[in-house]
Amino acid sequence: MDLSLLLDSHKLNMRTSAIIRRGDEWLMHYGVNDEFITTVGGRIKLLEDSQSALIRELKEELNLTVSANELQFKTIIESFFDYRGTHYHELLFVYLLEVGDELGEGEIFAQPDPHFVFKFYSAVELDQEIIKPQELKVLMLGKDNHGHYIADNL
């Protein structure tokens, strides 16, 4: 059971994600109907810690097997935003994962959900994209590195 609680038109959401870096590129994904990109990850399940959830999500979404010692905790982003008619209060646990060439080049096509596109972006490309939550861009481009962000986008 996902740690996601719907109350009227409000949702409390617990997620985890990875800033996946390969040299000077970052792996991001976007929904085919969305106008923004974000880091790879997903919802945390009840009685599952954020690190184990991320290991599971990376296997499910990218068929990528990683161990806990490969994930470096970076921050928690607490966000308040609207998405498709629902008001969200989300806690996002963010980890850094360094990878080599095991994911291939450009877009990654071997993921189970056809509604998402996974792609590597350069720093120049990232700077021109809408990234949600926007604090991810700050972390990825090295402009800040403190422990907790609050993003109120309502």
C-alpha positions as CSV (number, residue, x, y, z in Angstrom):
1,M,0.0,0.0,0.0
2,D,1.4,3.4,-1.1
3,L,1.9,6.1,1.5
4,S,-0.6,8.4,-0.1
5,L,-3.6,9.7,1.7
6,L,-6.5,11.4,-0.1
7,L,-8.6,13.8,2.0
8,D,-11.3,15.5,-0.1
9,S,-9.3,17.3,-2.8
10,H,-6.0,17.1,-0.9
11,K,-3.4,14.4,-1.0
12,L,-0.5,13.7,1.4
13,N,2.2,11.9,-0.6
14,M,5.5,10.3,0.4
15,R,7.9,9.8,-2.5
16,T,11.5,9.0,-3.1
17,S,13.7,9.7,-6.1
18,A,17.2,9.6,-7.4
19,I,19.3,12.3,-9.0
20,I,20.9,9.9,-11.5
21,R,24.2,11.4,-12.8
22,R,26.4,10.0,-15.5
23,G,29.4,12.2,-16.0
24,D,27.9,15.6,-17.0
25,E,24.4,14.3,-17.7
26,W,21.3,13.6,-15.6
27,L,18.6,11.1,-16.2
28,M,15.1,12.6,-15.9
29,H,11.7,11.4,-17.0
30,Y,8.4,13.0,-17.9
31,G,4.8,12.0,-18.5
32,V,3.8,12.1,-22.1
33,N,1.0,14.6,-21.1
34,D,3.1,16.7,-18.7
35,E,5.0,19.9,-19.5
36,F,7.8,19.3,-16.9
37,I,10.5,16.8,-16.1
38,T,11.5,15.2,-12.8
39,T,13.8,12.7,-11.3
40,V,13.2,9.0,-11.4
41,G,11.4,7.4,-8.4
42,G,8.0,6.8,-7.0
43,R,5.8,6.4,-3.9
44,I,7.0,4.8,-0.7
45,K,4.9,1.9,0.5
46,L,3.7,1.5,4.1
47,L,6.4,0.1,6.4
48,E,9.1,0.7,3.6
49,D,11.9,3.1,4.1
50,S,12.8,5.7,1.4
51,Q,16.0,4.0,0.4
52,S,14.4,0.5,-0.1
53,A,11.6,2.1,-2.0
54,L,14.0,3.8,-4.3
55,I,15.9,0.5,-4.9
56,R,12.6,-1.1,-5.8
57,E,11.5,1.8,-8.1
58,L,14.8,1.8,-10.0
59,K,14.4,-2.0,-10.6
60,E,10.7,-1.6,-11.7
61,E,11.2,1.5,-13.9
62,L,14.7,1.0,-15.4
63,N,15.5,-2.7,-14.6
64,L,18.5,-1.2,-12.8
65,T,19.8,-3.1,-9.8
66,V,21.5,-0.9,-7.2
67,S,22.6,-1.5,-3.6
68,A,22.0,0.8,-0.6
69,N,25.6,1.8,-0.5
70,E,25.4,3.3,-4.0
71,L,22.7,5.8,-2.9
72,Q,23.9,9.0,-1.3
73,F,21.1,10.8,0.7
74,K,20.9,14.5,-0.4
75,T,17.8,16.1,1.0
76,I,14.1,16.1,1.7
77,I,11.9,18.5,-0.4
78,E,8.6,19.3,1.2
79,S,6.2,20.5,-1.6
80,F,2.8,22.1,-1.7
81,F,1.4,22.1,-5.3
82,D,-1.7,21.4,-7.5
83,Y,-1.6,18.6,-10.0
84,R,-4.6,17.6,-12.1
85,G,-7.2,19.1,-9.8
86,T,-5.7,17.8,-6.5
87,H,-3.8,19.8,-3.9
88,Y,-0.7,18.0,-2.8
89,H,1.4,18.0,0.3
90,E,4.4,15.9,-0.6
91,L,7.6,14.8,1.1
92,L,10.2,13.8,-1.4
93,F,13.4,12.0,-0.2
94,V,16.2,12.7,-2.7
95,Y,19.3,10.5,-3.2
96,L,22.2,10.8,-5.6
97,L,23.2,7.8,-7.8
98,E,26.2,7.8,-10.0
99,V,26.0,5.5,-13.0
100,G,28.1,4.4,-16.0
101,D,27.0,3.3,-19.4
102,E,24.6,0.6,-18.2
103,L,21.5,2.6,-19.2
104,G,22.6,3.4,-22.8
105,E,22.5,6.7,-24.6
106,G,19.7,9.3,-25.1
107,E,16.2,8.1,-24.5
108,I,15.7,4.9,-22.6
109,F,13.0,2.7,-24.1
110,A,13.1,-0.4,-21.9
111,Q,10.8,0.7,-19.1
112,P,7.4,-0.9,-18.4
113,D,5.2,2.2,-18.5
114,P,4.7,3.7,-22.0
115,H,3.3,6.9,-20.5
116,F,6.7,8.0,-19.4
117,V,9.8,8.9,-21.3
118,F,13.3,8.6,-19.7
119,K,16.1,10.7,-21.1
120,F,19.6,12.0,-20.3
121,Y,20.0,15.8,-20.2
122,S,23.1,18.0,-20.2
123,A,23.4,20.9,-17.8
124,V,22.5,23.3,-20.6
125,E,19.4,21.4,-21.4
126,L,18.4,21.0,-17.7
127,D,18.7,24.8,-17.2
128,Q,16.2,25.3,-20.0
129,E,13.6,22.8,-18.7
130,I,10.8,23.1,-16.2
131,I,11.8,20.7,-13.4
132,K,9.4,19.9,-10.6
133,P,10.0,20.4,-7.8
134,Q,12.2,23.2,-9.0
135,E,14.6,22.7,-6.0
136,L,15.9,19.7,-7.9
137,K,17.4,21.9,-10.5
138,V,19.2,23.9,-7.8
139,L,20.7,20.6,-6.4
140,M,21.6,19.1,-9.7
141,L,23.3,22.2,-11.1
142,G,25.3,22.7,-7.8
143,K,23.8,26.0,-6.9
144,D,22.9,24.9,-3.3
145,N,23.2,21.9,-1.0
146,H,21.4,22.4,2.3
147,G,19.4,19.7,3.9
148,H,15.7,20.6,3.7
149,Y,13.7,22.6,1.2
150,I,10.1,23.8,1.5
151,A,8.5,24.5,-1.9
152,D,5.2,26.3,-1.6
153,N,3.8,26.5,-5.2
154,L,0.1,27.0,-4.3
